[in-house]
């Protein structure tokens, strides 16, 4: 599952973290789910908050309990969305089933960064490339300079 290896990773990052220095997290796919787990471990440890977290194509790493526990964290979670049948399917896993209501840790901020028509990953995962998420993020930042502000989803 998403939790595998997180305690060791949290320990290593915590030991390397400089006191008083801000910590920013940008993570994609499974790494984004691990980032959510890292934030939970960080809160449980009472460690200094992460300054900001950007999740790209994050699967649903937990239930509403995890999302509520992380409500005070500054998290922006992007989904590459071109429509109901043209989006990154990784953001839909694990599926939401009655006995385990998996949910994103934060509502998705949709970007529309279409893949190349001859994408090597094929139709299903074509919108999951980290590079496409980065293009979408940069487009959002460019649009923000043309508007008064872009407020991160809290």
PARO-122470 format. One record per residue (C-alpha): residue in three letters; x, y, z; residue number from 1. Coordinates in Angstrom, 1 decimal. Each point is the difference from the previous one (the first is absolute). Layout:
<atoms>
['ALA',[X,Y,Z],NUM],
...
</atoms>
This chain:
<atoms>
['UNK',[0.0,0.0,0.0],1],
['UNK',[0.8,3.7,0.1],2],
['UNK',[1.4,-0.3,3.5],3],
['UNK',[2.8,-2.5,-0.8],4],
['UNK',[3.4,1.5,0.8],5],
['UNK',[-1.4,3.3,1.3],6],
['UNK',[1.3,-0.2,3.6],7],
['UNK',[3.6,-0.5,-1.2],8],
['UNK',[-0.4,2.7,-2.6],9],
['UNK',[-1.5,2.4,2.6],10],
['UNK',[2.9,-0.7,2.4],11],
['UNK',[2.7,0.6,-2.7],12],
['UNK',[-1.6,3.3,-1.2],13],
['UNK',[-0.6,1.2,3.6],14],
['UNK',[3.7,-0.6,0.9],15],
['UNK',[1.1,1.9,-3.1],16],
['UNK',[-2.3,2.9,0.5],17],
['UNK',[1.7,3.2,1.2],18],
['UNK',[-1.6,1.6,3.0],19],
['UNK',[-2.0,3.1,-0.9],20],
['UNK',[0.4,-0.6,-3.8],21],
['UNK',[-3.2,-0.2,-2.0],22],
['UNK',[-0.9,-3.3,-1.6],23],
['UNK',[-1.8,-0.1,-3.3],24],
['UNK',[-1.3,-3.2,-1.5],25],
['UNK',[-0.7,-0.7,-3.7],26],
['UNK',[-0.9,-3.5,-0.8],27],
['UNK',[-1.6,-2.0,-2.8],28],
['UNK',[-2.1,-3.2,-0.1],29],
['UNK',[1.0,-2.5,2.7],30],
['UNK',[2.4,2.6,1.3],31],
['UNK',[-2.9,2.4,0.5],32],
['UNK',[-1.9,-2.7,2.0],33],
['UNK',[3.2,-0.4,2.1],34],
['UNK',[0.2,3.8,0.5],35],
['UNK',[-3.5,-0.1,1.5],36],
['UNK',[1.1,-2.8,2.4],37],
['UNK',[3.1,2.1,0.8],38],
['UNK',[-2.2,3.0,0.9],39],
['UNK',[-2.0,-2.3,2.3],40],
['UNK',[3.1,-1.4,1.7],41],
['UNK',[1.4,3.6,0.4],42],
['UNK',[-3.2,1.1,1.7],43],
['UNK',[0.0,-3.0,2.3],44],
['UNK',[3.6,0.7,1.0],45],
['UNK',[-0.8,3.6,0.8],46],
['UNK',[2.8,1.1,-2.4],47],
['UNK',[0.0,3.4,-1.7],48],
['UNK',[-2.5,0.3,-2.8],49],
['UNK',[0.9,-0.5,-3.6],50],
['UNK',[-0.1,3.4,-1.7],51],
['UNK',[-1.9,-1.2,-3.1],52],
['UNK',[-0.8,-3.2,-1.8],53],
['UNK',[-0.7,-0.4,-3.7],54],
['UNK',[-1.5,-3.4,-0.9],55],
['UNK',[0.0,-1.0,-3.7],56],
['UNK',[-2.3,-2.8,-1.1],57],
['UNK',[-0.4,-1.3,3.5],58],
['UNK',[-2.0,-3.2,0.5],59],
['UNK',[-2.5,-0.1,2.9],60],
['UNK',[2.4,-0.8,2.9],61],
['UNK',[-2.6,-0.4,2.8],62],
['UNK',[-3.5,0.7,1.2],63],
['UNK',[-1.7,3.1,1.1],64],
['UNK',[1.7,-0.4,3.4],65],
['UNK',[3.4,0.6,-1.6],66],
['UNK',[-1.4,3.0,-2.0],67],
['UNK',[-1.4,1.5,3.2],68],
['UNK',[3.2,-0.6,1.9],69],
['UNK',[1.9,1.9,-2.7],70],
['UNK',[-2.6,2.8,-0.3],71],
['UNK',[2.4,2.6,1.6],72],
['UNK',[2.9,-0.8,-2.4],73],
['UNK',[0.7,2.1,-3.1],74],
['UNK',[-0.6,-2.4,-2.8],75],
['UNK',[-0.8,0.5,-3.7],76],
['UNK',[-0.9,-3.2,-1.9],77],
['UNK',[-0.1,0.1,-3.8],78],
['UNK',[-1.9,-2.3,-2.3],79],
['UNK',[0.6,-0.1,-3.7],80],
['UNK',[-3.6,0.3,-1.3],81],
['UNK',[-1.3,0.2,-3.5],82],
['UNK',[-3.4,-1.4,0.8],83],
['UNK',[-1.8,-2.9,1.7],84],
['UNK',[1.5,-2.5,-2.5],85],
['UNK',[3.3,1.8,-0.7],86],
['UNK',[1.8,0.5,3.3],87],
['UNK',[2.8,-1.5,2.1],88],
['UNK',[-1.6,-3.2,1.4],89],
['UNK',[2.7,-0.3,2.8],90],
['UNK',[-2.0,2.7,1.8],91],
['UNK',[-3.0,-2.5,0.1],92],
['UNK',[1.9,-2.8,1.8],93],
['UNK',[-0.7,-1.7,2.3],94],
['UNK',[-3.6,0.1,-1.0],95],
['UNK',[-2.6,1.3,2.3],96],
['UNK',[-1.8,-3.0,1.3],97],
['UNK',[-2.6,-0.2,2.9],98],
['UNK',[2.3,-1.8,2.5],99],
['UNK',[3.0,2.2,-0.7],100],
['UNK',[-0.9,3.5,-1.0],101],
['UNK',[3.4,1.1,-1.4],102],
['UNK',[0.2,3.7,-0.7],103],
['UNK',[2.6,2.6,-1.1],104],
['UNK',[1.7,1.9,2.9],105],
['UNK',[-1.1,3.2,-1.7],106],
['UNK',[-2.4,0.9,-2.8],107],
['UNK',[1.7,-0.1,-3.3],108],
['UNK',[1.0,3.1,-1.9],109],
['UNK',[-0.5,-1.0,-3.6],110],
['UNK',[2.6,0.8,-2.7],111],
['UNK',[-0.5,-0.8,-3.6],112],
['UNK',[3.4,-1.1,-1.4],113],
['UNK',[-0.8,-2.4,-2.9],114],
['UNK',[2.6,-2.6,-1.0],115],
['UNK',[1.4,-0.5,-3.4],116],
['UNK',[-2.3,-1.9,-2.4],117],
['UNK',[2.6,-2.8,-0.3],118],
['UNK',[0.7,-0.2,3.7],119],
['UNK',[2.2,-3.1,0.9],120],
['UNK',[-2.2,-0.7,3.0],121],
['UNK',[-3.1,-0.4,-2.1],122],
['UNK',[-3.5,1.4,0.6],123],
['UNK',[-0.5,-1.1,3.6],124],
['UNK',[3.0,1.5,1.7],125],
['UNK',[0.9,2.7,-2.5],126],
['UNK',[-1.1,2.8,2.3],127],
['UNK',[2.1,-1.3,3.0],128],
['UNK',[3.5,1.2,-1.1],129],
['UNK',[1.6,2.2,2.6],130],
['UNK',[1.2,2.4,-2.8],131],
['UNK',[-3.7,0.6,-0.9],132],
['UNK',[-0.8,0.9,3.6],133],
['UNK',[2.9,2.4,0.1],134],
['UNK',[-1.2,1.6,-3.2],135],
['UNK',[-3.5,0.4,1.5],136],
['UNK',[1.5,1.4,3.2],137],
['UNK',[2.0,2.6,-1.9],138],
['UNK',[-3.1,0.9,-2.0],139],
['UNK',[-1.8,0.6,3.2],140],
['UNK',[2.8,2.2,1.3],141],
['UNK',[0.1,2.0,-3.2],142],
['UNK',[-3.8,0.5,0.2],143],
['UNK',[0.5,1.1,3.6],144],
['UNK',[2.3,2.8,-1.0],145],
['UNK',[-2.8,1.3,-2.3],146],
['UNK',[-2.5,-0.2,2.9],147],
['UNK',[0.2,1.6,3.5],148],
['UNK',[0.9,-3.2,1.9],149],
['UNK',[0.0,-3.8,-0.1],150],
['UNK',[-0.9,-1.4,3.4],151],
['UNK',[1.2,-3.5,0.8],152],
['UNK',[-2.7,-2.5,1.0],153],
['UNK',[0.1,-0.3,3.8],154],
</atoms>
